[in-house]
Amino acid sequence: MDSLGINLGFLEIQLLVCGVWPLLSLAALIGLRRSNQTGITKVLWTALILAVPILGVLAFFIVRPNGDNNS
């Protein structure tokens, strides 16, 4: 496939990212729905998760907003 200009290693990475990203986004949105956030906070997190594909999901899982300050 290299004669066609297609590198299989990069193709596999792209397919993995494109396949995993929707699943992670869905998991983040479900986790956000179950959290104790207020309305505007949920709207902002949803916008971040959907607008910034990979980084929004990673930010959500790193920050893990749960709505209570007793952590």
Backbone as CSV, one residue per row, in Angstrom:
resi,resn,N_x,N_y,N_z,CA_x,CA_y,CA_z,C_x,C_y,C_z
1,MET,0.812,-1.185,0.000,0.000,0.000,0.000,0.861,1.257,0.000
2,ASP,2.165,1.104,0.294,3.031,2.278,0.262,3.158,2.838,-1.146
3,SER,3.003,1.985,-2.161,3.096,2.486,-3.528,1.924,3.406,-3.866
4,LEU,0.835,3.278,-3.132,-0.317,4.153,-3.321,-0.249,5.393,-2.440
5,GLY,0.777,5.484,-1.592,0.913,6.618,-0.697,0.136,6.459,0.588
6,ILE,-0.257,5.236,0.913,-1.017,4.983,2.135,-0.115,4.230,3.104
7,ASN,0.115,4.836,4.251,0.921,4.198,5.276,-0.020,3.477,6.229
8,LEU,0.081,2.171,6.313,-0.859,1.388,7.124,-0.753,1.685,8.608
9,GLY,0.427,2.032,9.098,0.582,2.359,10.516,-0.226,3.590,10.885
10,PHE,-0.104,4.643,10.088,-0.865,5.857,10.357,-2.355,5.637,10.134
11,LEU,-2.709,4.816,9.182,-4.114,4.512,8.929,-4.741,3.801,10.128
12,GLU,-4.011,2.874,10.718,-4.513,2.162,11.892,-4.686,3.107,13.072
13,ILE,-3.749,4.025,13.263,-3.848,5.001,14.353,-5.055,5.905,14.143
14,GLN,-5.260,6.363,12.933,-6.399,7.230,12.635,-7.721,6.498,12.853
15,LEU,-7.791,5.265,12.434,-9.011,4.489,12.639,-9.267,4.241,14.120
16,LEU,-8.205,4.014,14.883,-8.349,3.810,16.319,-8.869,5.074,16.992
17,VAL,-8.296,6.226,16.649,-8.732,7.494,17.238,-10.172,7.793,16.845
18,CYS,-10.504,7.597,15.582,-11.867,7.875,15.116,-12.880,6.883,15.678
19,GLY,-12.440,5.727,16.067,-13.344,4.743,16.647,-13.507,4.901,18.146
20,VAL,-12.448,5.328,18.825,-12.471,5.443,20.274,-13.073,6.766,20.717
21,TRP,-12.850,7.844,19.960,-13.318,9.167,20.363,-14.828,9.228,20.586
22,PRO,-15.660,8.699,19.683,-17.106,8.759,19.957,-17.507,7.985,21.217
23,LEU,-16.848,6.875,21.483,-17.157,6.100,22.685,-16.772,6.863,23.947
24,LEU,-15.598,7.509,23.918,-15.175,8.298,25.069,-16.078,9.517,25.262
25,SER,-16.484,10.132,24.166,-17.389,11.282,24.260,-18.721,10.870,24.863
26,LEU,-19.229,9.750,24.429,-20.485,9.247,24.969,-20.356,8.937,26.459
27,ALA,-19.248,8.318,26.851,-19.023,8.022,28.264,-18.922,9.311,29.080
28,ALA,-18.256,10.329,28.539,-18.139,11.604,29.249,-19.502,12.278,29.376
29,LEU,-20.309,12.236,28.327,-21.628,12.855,28.395,-22.546,12.130,29.375
30,ILE,-22.444,10.821,29.431,-23.234,10.058,30.404,-22.762,10.371,31.820
31,GLY,-21.450,10.450,32.011,-20.915,10.817,33.319,-21.319,12.220,33.720
32,LEU,-21.364,13.126,32.766,-21.792,14.492,33.041,-23.262,14.536,33.424
33,ARG,-24.059,13.737,32.768,-25.494,13.704,33.080,-25.744,13.201,34.492
34,ARG,-24.927,12.270,34.954,-25.091,11.708,36.296,-24.462,12.572,37.385
35,SER,-23.703,13.600,37.006,-23.039,14.446,37.999,-24.023,15.425,38.627
36,ASN,-23.594,16.051,39.690,-24.433,16.989,40.431,-24.180,18.430,40.004
37,GLN,-23.881,18.660,38.751,-23.596,20.004,38.262,-24.883,20.787,38.040
38,THR,-24.742,22.129,38.068,-25.882,22.984,37.759,-26.067,23.046,36.251
39,GLY,-27.133,23.689,35.804,-27.466,23.734,34.385,-26.399,24.366,33.513
40,ILE,-25.902,25.553,33.900,-24.933,26.243,33.046,-23.602,25.498,33.006
41,THR,-23.231,24.864,34.106,-21.986,24.099,34.129,-22.076,22.894,33.196
42,LYS,-23.230,22.234,33.201,-23.416,21.097,32.297,-23.388,21.545,30.836
43,VAL,-23.974,22.694,30.561,-23.970,23.216,29.195,-22.542,23.522,28.748
44,LEU,-21.758,24.143,29.622,-20.371,24.470,29.261,-19.523,23.220,29.071
45,TRP,-19.678,22.223,29.949,-18.935,20.974,29.786,-19.348,20.251,28.506
46,THR,-20.644,20.244,28.218,-21.126,19.601,26.995,-20.539,20.286,25.763
47,ALA,-20.520,21.608,25.773,-19.940,22.349,24.653,-18.455,22.043,24.503
48,LEU,-17.742,21.952,25.612,-16.309,21.643,25.548,-16.080,20.231,25.021
49,ILE,-16.855,19.278,25.504,-16.689,17.889,25.071,-16.972,17.740,23.580
50,LEU,-17.994,18.423,23.086,-18.378,18.272,21.684,-17.565,19.169,20.747
51,ALA,-17.147,20.332,21.219,-16.451,21.281,20.338,-14.963,20.976,20.197
52,VAL,-14.348,20.464,21.242,-12.913,20.171,21.209,-12.776,18.658,21.336
53,PRO,-12.731,17.959,20.219,-12.918,16.512,20.214,-12.142,15.702,21.246
54,ILE,-10.856,15.631,21.169,-10.109,14.754,22.071,-9.813,15.448,23.397
55,LEU,-9.394,16.698,23.344,-8.989,17.405,24.554,-10.155,17.673,25.500
56,GLY,-11.341,17.903,24.974,-12.502,18.124,25.827,-12.834,16.901,26.656
57,VAL,-12.772,15.744,26.030,-13.044,14.491,26.744,-11.957,14.232,27.781
58,LEU,-10.701,14.428,27.397,-9.611,14.218,28.345,-9.701,15.183,29.516
59,ALA,-10.042,16.439,29.242,-10.191,17.421,30.324,-11.295,16.997,31.277
60,PHE,-12.394,16.505,30.747,-13.492,16.063,31.606,-13.053,14.922,32.509
61,PHE,-12.353,13.933,31.966,-11.951,12.792,32.775,-10.840,13.147,33.763
62,ILE,-10.021,14.149,33.438,-8.972,14.575,34.372,-9.566,15.396,35.511
63,VAL,-10.426,16.362,35.179,-11.008,17.241,36.189,-12.075,16.512,36.995
64,ARG,-12.878,15.683,36.338,-13.931,14.881,36.950,-14.843,15.708,37.850
65,PRO,-15.587,16.653,37.262,-16.451,17.489,38.092,-17.583,16.653,38.699
66,ASN,-17.705,16.721,40.012,-18.754,15.934,40.660,-19.718,16.819,41.427
67,GLY,-19.440,18.111,41.508,-20.390,19.024,42.097,-20.268,19.224,43.587
68,ASP,-19.446,18.427,44.266,-19.317,18.683,45.688,-17.872,19.045,46.013
69,ASN,-17.699,19.931,46.958,-16.370,20.468,47.271,-15.714,19.774,48.451
70,ASN,-16.180,18.644,48.858,-15.640,17.940,50.011,-14.641,16.859,49.625
71,SER,-13.981,16.981,48.486,-13.081,15.926,48.052,-11.818,15.923,48.818
